[in-house]
Amino acid sequence: MPGLREAVPAWVPGDDAWRRLADSVEDLAIILLDRHGLVVSWNRGAEKLKGYSADEILGRSFSVFYPDEAIEVGHPDRELEAAAAIGRYEEEGWRVRKDGTRFWAHVVITALHDDDGDIEGFGKITRDLTPVKQAEEQRVRAFALLEATAATDFLTGLANRRAWDDTLAREVSRAARERTSLCIAVLDLDHFKAYNDEHGHGQGHQFLRRCSVVWRGKLRTGDLLARYGGEEFALCLPKCSAKEAVAAVDRIRAATPNERTCSAGVAQWDGEEALDRLFGRADRALYQAKAGGRNRTALAPLSRIPGAPVSVVG
């Protein structure tokens, strides 16, 4: 176009200018490596981040910045190999300062070629992302805590109704897949209203918490005890026969603190029924146990006949 001419730079920076530029960048570690991974130059940002002075680090392998477990598997060498093969390598991971402390780093390694296209070294840029990593870990912990809180009964520390529903659905699916037995139980403290009336709700709450601790100590690792509501509890017993389930529930009942008693209904999943029907059978067995005099376990038979009688174990 008329009036335009090719611009000619008035100043072409030399090595000193690039050095001053690199040193002015203090939030990035800029490091030059030879083709063997030895440090040949670095900026003030690298000194600030890594903790080494130039005299301490020049001529040493850049692997000194890596934790022992990364060095043992040859990770630093693989980074250079990848950069040499495709021109650039990028990752996030733990790195180590001179004092041994770790930081979470974002690393970019670029292969540097001579005029003939041969690799003469590598440029390595490292940014400290530890605050970002910590914020992410804090977010994950907060989310996990929120999830745990949402699935926990605030009074007893047991699983709540939501966690019970989720776990039972999962265990029924596993029992169907693995063709294993599954039993559930519904437990209810006998005459709990009278206990509250006599001792007050504060003592009633303490009693519920104590029951939760004692009963949970009688269970296997994979069993789930949940507070279903009020003084009613639900128990999921994976890979457990009806006979074993009754024995497990009787151990719990015998451990009820404060010389109190509880009643329970047990049902074994028939392999097909819906979860609400399974729970309904266990709940009806519980009421049969109460009708039979309390302080006992009732076992619902494997039957699809509504209102079928239950077996009561004293």
C-alpha positions as CSV (number, residue, x, y, z in Angstrom):
1,M,0.0,0.0,0.0
2,P,1.2,3.5,-0.7
3,G,3.1,5.2,2.2
4,L,4.1,1.9,3.8
5,R,7.5,0.4,3.8
6,E,9.1,-2.6,5.5
7,A,9.9,-1.9,9.1
8,V,13.5,-2.5,10.2
9,P,14.1,-3.1,13.9
10,A,16.2,-0.4,15.4
11,W,17.5,-2.7,18.1
12,V,18.2,-6.5,18.1
13,P,18.7,-7.8,21.6
14,G,21.7,-9.8,22.4
15,D,22.3,-12.6,24.9
16,D,22.6,-10.1,27.8
17,A,19.2,-8.7,27.0
18,W,17.6,-12.1,27.0
19,R,19.4,-12.9,30.3
20,R,18.0,-9.7,31.9
21,L,14.5,-10.6,30.6
22,A,14.7,-14.1,32.0
23,D,16.0,-12.8,35.4
24,S,13.1,-10.3,35.6
25,V,10.6,-13.2,35.5
26,E,10.5,-14.3,39.2
27,D,7.3,-16.3,39.2
28,L,8.7,-18.8,36.6
29,A,11.8,-21.1,36.8
30,I,13.5,-20.9,33.5
31,I,16.2,-23.4,33.1
32,L,18.5,-24.4,30.2
33,L,19.7,-28.0,30.1
34,D,22.3,-29.6,27.8
35,R,21.2,-32.7,25.9
36,H,22.2,-34.9,28.8
37,G,20.0,-33.0,31.3
38,L,22.7,-31.1,33.0
39,V,21.8,-27.5,34.1
40,V,23.8,-24.9,32.1
41,S,21.8,-21.8,33.0
42,W,18.9,-20.6,35.0
43,N,17.1,-17.5,36.1
44,R,16.3,-15.9,39.5
45,G,12.9,-17.4,39.4
46,A,14.5,-20.8,39.4
47,E,16.7,-19.8,42.3
48,K,13.7,-18.5,44.2
49,L,11.6,-21.6,43.5
50,K,14.2,-24.3,43.9
51,G,16.3,-22.8,46.7
52,Y,19.7,-23.4,45.0
53,S,22.1,-20.7,44.0
54,A,23.5,-20.8,40.5
55,D,26.9,-22.0,41.8
56,E,25.2,-24.9,43.6
57,I,23.3,-26.2,40.6
58,L,25.1,-25.4,37.4
59,G,26.6,-28.7,36.0
60,R,24.3,-30.9,38.0
61,S,21.5,-33.1,36.6
62,F,18.1,-31.6,36.6
63,S,16.9,-34.9,38.3
64,V,17.9,-33.3,41.6
65,F,14.5,-31.5,41.4
66,Y,12.5,-34.7,41.5
67,P,11.4,-36.8,44.4
68,D,13.1,-40.1,45.0
69,E,10.2,-42.3,43.8
70,A,10.3,-40.5,40.4
71,I,14.1,-40.9,40.1
72,E,13.9,-44.6,40.9
73,V,11.6,-45.3,37.9
74,G,13.6,-43.1,35.6
75,H,10.9,-40.4,35.1
76,P,13.3,-37.4,34.5
77,D,15.0,-39.3,31.6
78,R,11.7,-40.2,30.1
79,E,10.7,-36.6,30.1
80,L,13.7,-35.6,28.0
81,E,13.1,-38.6,25.7
82,A,9.5,-37.5,25.2
83,A,10.6,-33.9,24.5
84,A,13.3,-35.0,22.1
85,A,10.8,-37.2,20.2
86,I,7.9,-34.8,19.8
87,G,9.6,-31.4,20.6
88,R,7.7,-30.7,23.8
89,Y,6.8,-32.4,27.1
90,E,4.3,-31.0,29.6
91,E,3.0,-32.4,32.9
92,E,2.0,-31.5,36.5
93,G,3.6,-33.3,39.4
94,W,5.6,-33.1,42.6
95,R,9.0,-31.5,42.6
96,V,11.6,-31.0,45.4
97,R,13.3,-27.9,46.7
98,K,16.8,-27.8,48.1
99,D,15.5,-28.1,51.7
100,G,13.6,-31.2,50.8
101,T,10.1,-29.7,50.8
102,R,7.8,-30.5,47.9
103,F,5.8,-28.3,45.7
104,W,3.2,-29.1,42.9
105,A,4.7,-28.0,39.6
106,H,3.5,-27.4,36.1
107,V,6.4,-28.2,33.9
108,V,7.1,-27.6,30.2
109,I,10.2,-29.0,28.5
110,T,11.0,-27.9,25.0
111,A,13.7,-29.5,22.8
112,L,16.3,-26.9,21.4
113,H,17.9,-27.7,18.0
114,D,20.9,-26.4,16.3
115,D,21.0,-25.2,12.7
116,D,21.4,-28.8,11.4
117,G,18.3,-29.9,13.4
118,D,20.2,-31.8,16.0
119,I,19.2,-31.5,19.6
120,E,21.7,-29.4,21.5
121,G,19.7,-29.0,24.7
122,F,16.4,-28.4,26.4
123,G,14.5,-25.4,27.8
124,K,12.6,-26.1,30.9
125,I,9.9,-23.8,32.4
126,T,8.4,-24.6,35.8
127,R,5.6,-22.8,37.6
128,D,4.7,-23.4,41.3
129,L,1.0,-24.5,41.4
130,T,1.0,-25.5,45.0
131,P,-1.6,-23.0,46.1
132,V,-3.9,-24.2,43.2
133,K,-3.3,-27.8,44.2
134,Q,-4.0,-27.1,47.9
135,A,-7.2,-25.3,47.0
136,E,-8.3,-28.2,44.8
137,E,-7.5,-30.7,47.6
138,Q,-9.4,-28.5,50.1
139,R,-12.3,-28.5,47.7
140,V,-12.2,-32.3,47.4
141,R,-12.0,-32.7,51.2
142,A,-14.9,-30.3,51.7
143,F,-17.0,-32.1,49.1
144,A,-16.2,-35.5,50.7
145,L,-17.1,-34.1,54.1
146,L,-20.4,-32.7,52.7
147,E,-21.1,-36.1,51.1
148,A,-20.3,-37.9,54.4
149,T,-22.4,-35.5,56.4
150,A,-25.3,-35.9,54.0
151,A,-25.1,-39.7,54.5
152,T,-24.7,-39.6,58.3
153,D,-27.2,-39.4,61.1
154,F,-26.3,-36.4,63.2
155,L,-27.2,-37.9,66.5
156,T,-25.7,-41.4,66.4
157,G,-23.0,-41.1,63.7
158,L,-24.5,-44.1,61.9
159,A,-25.6,-44.2,58.3
160,N,-28.9,-42.3,57.8
161,R,-31.9,-43.2,55.7
162,R,-30.4,-41.9,52.5
163,A,-27.2,-44.0,53.0
164,W,-29.3,-47.0,53.9
165,D,-31.3,-46.8,50.7
166,D,-28.2,-46.4,48.6
167,T,-26.3,-49.2,50.3
168,L,-29.2,-51.7,50.2
169,A,-29.7,-51.1,46.5
170,R,-26.0,-51.7,45.9
171,E,-25.9,-54.8,48.0
172,V,-29.0,-56.3,46.4
173,S,-27.4,-55.7,43.0
174,R,-24.2,-57.4,44.1
175,A,-26.1,-60.3,45.6
176,A,-28.0,-60.8,42.4
177,R,-24.8,-60.6,40.4
178,E,-22.8,-62.9,42.6
179,R,-25.7,-65.2,43.5
180,T,-25.1,-64.8,47.3
181,S,-27.5,-64.5,50.2
182,L,-28.5,-61.2,51.6
183,C,-30.5,-60.5,54.8
184,I,-31.8,-57.3,56.4
185,A,-33.1,-56.6,59.9
186,V,-35.2,-53.9,61.5
187,L,-34.6,-53.3,65.2
188,D,-36.7,-51.3,67.6
189,L,-35.9,-50.4,71.2
190,D,-38.5,-51.7,73.5
191,H,-40.5,-49.1,75.5
192,F,-38.3,-46.3,74.4
193,K,-41.0,-43.7,74.9
194,A,-41.3,-44.7,78.5
195,Y,-37.5,-44.4,78.9
196,N,-37.6,-40.9,77.5
197,D,-40.5,-40.0,79.7
198,E,-38.7,-41.3,82.8
199,H,-35.1,-40.0,82.1
200,G,-35.7,-37.1,79.7
201,H,-34.8,-36.7,76.0
202,G,-31.2,-35.8,76.7
203,Q,-30.6,-39.2,78.4
204,G,-32.6,-40.8,75.6
205,H,-30.3,-39.3,73.0
206,Q,-27.2,-40.5,75.0
207,F,-28.8,-44.0,75.1
208,L,-29.3,-44.0,71.3
209,R,-25.7,-43.0,70.8
210,R,-24.5,-45.7,73.2
211,C,-26.6,-48.4,71.5
212,S,-25.1,-47.3,68.2
213,V,-21.5,-47.7,69.4
214,V,-22.1,-51.0,71.1
215,W,-24.1,-52.6,68.3
216,R,-21.7,-51.5,65.6
217,G,-18.9,-53.2,67.5
218,K,-20.8,-56.5,67.1
219,L,-20.9,-56.4,63.3
220,R,-18.6,-57.5,60.5
221,T,-16.7,-55.0,58.4
222,G,-19.1,-55.2,55.5
223,D,-22.3,-55.0,57.5
224,L,-24.2,-51.7,57.6
225,L,-26.1,-50.4,60.6
226,A,-28.3,-47.4,60.0
227,R,-30.6,-45.2,62.1
228,Y,-33.9,-45.5,60.2
229,G,-35.8,-43.1,62.3
230,G,-36.5,-42.4,66.0
231,E,-35.6,-45.5,68.0
232,E,-35.7,-47.8,64.9
233,F,-32.6,-49.1,63.2
234,A,-32.0,-51.0,60.0
235,L,-29.2,-53.6,59.5
236,C,-27.9,-54.9,56.1
237,L,-26.1,-58.2,56.2
238,P,-24.5,-59.2,52.9
239,K,-23.4,-62.8,52.2
240,C,-25.4,-63.9,55.3
241,S,-27.9,-66.8,55.5
242,A,-31.2,-66.4,57.5
243,K,-29.8,-68.5,60.3
244,E,-26.6,-66.5,60.5
245,A,-28.6,-63.2,60.3
246,V,-30.8,-64.3,63.3
247,A,-27.7,-65.2,65.3
248,A,-26.1,-61.8,64.4
249,V,-29.2,-59.9,65.4
250,D,-29.4,-61.8,68.7
251,R,-25.8,-60.9,69.5
252,I,-26.8,-57.2,69.0
253,R,-29.9,-57.5,71.1
254,A,-28.0,-59.2,73.9
255,A,-25.5,-56.2,73.9
256,T,-28.2,-53.6,74.3
257,P,-26.9,-51.3,77.1
258,N,-28.6,-50.0,80.3
259,E,-30.3,-53.4,80.8
260,R,-32.8,-52.4,78.1
261,T,-34.1,-54.7,75.4
262,C,-35.0,-54.5,71.8
263,S,-37.0,-56.4,69.3
264,A,-36.1,-57.3,65.7
265,G,-37.5,-58.6,62.5
266,V,-35.2,-60.4,59.9
267,A,-35.9,-61.0,56.2
268,Q,-33.8,-62.8,53.6
269,W,-34.0,-61.4,50.1
270,D,-35.7,-63.9,47.8
271,G,-33.6,-63.0,44.8
272,E,-36.4,-61.1,42.9
273,E,-38.5,-58.9,45.2
274,A,-38.3,-55.2,45.2
275,L,-36.5,-53.4,48.0
276,D,-39.6,-51.9,49.6
277,R,-41.2,-55.3,49.8
278,L,-38.1,-56.8,51.3
279,F,-38.1,-54.1,54.0
280,G,-41.8,-54.5,54.5
281,R,-41.4,-58.2,55.3
282,A,-38.7,-57.4,57.8
283,D,-40.8,-54.7,59.3
284,R,-43.8,-57.0,59.7
285,A,-41.6,-59.5,61.3
286,L,-40.5,-56.8,63.8
287,Y,-44.1,-56.1,64.7
288,Q,-44.7,-59.9,65.1
289,A,-41.8,-60.0,67.5
290,K,-43.3,-57.1,69.5
291,A,-46.7,-58.8,69.5
292,G,-45.1,-61.9,70.8
293,G,-43.9,-60.2,73.9
294,R,-40.9,-58.1,72.8
295,N,-37.2,-58.8,73.5
296,R,-37.0,-61.3,70.7
297,T,-36.2,-61.8,67.0
298,A,-38.8,-62.8,64.4
299,L,-37.7,-64.3,61.0
300,A,-39.9,-63.6,58.0
301,P,-40.2,-66.8,55.8
302,L,-39.1,-66.8,52.2
303,S,-42.6,-66.4,50.8
304,R,-44.4,-64.2,48.4
305,I,-47.8,-64.7,50.0
306,P,-49.0,-61.5,51.7
307,G,-49.5,-61.8,55.4
308,A,-47.7,-65.2,55.6
309,P,-46.8,-66.1,59.2
310,V,-43.4,-65.5,60.6
311,S,-41.1,-67.6,62.7
312,V,-40.4,-66.1,66.2
313,V,-37.1,-66.8,67.9
314,G,-37.3,-66.0,71.6
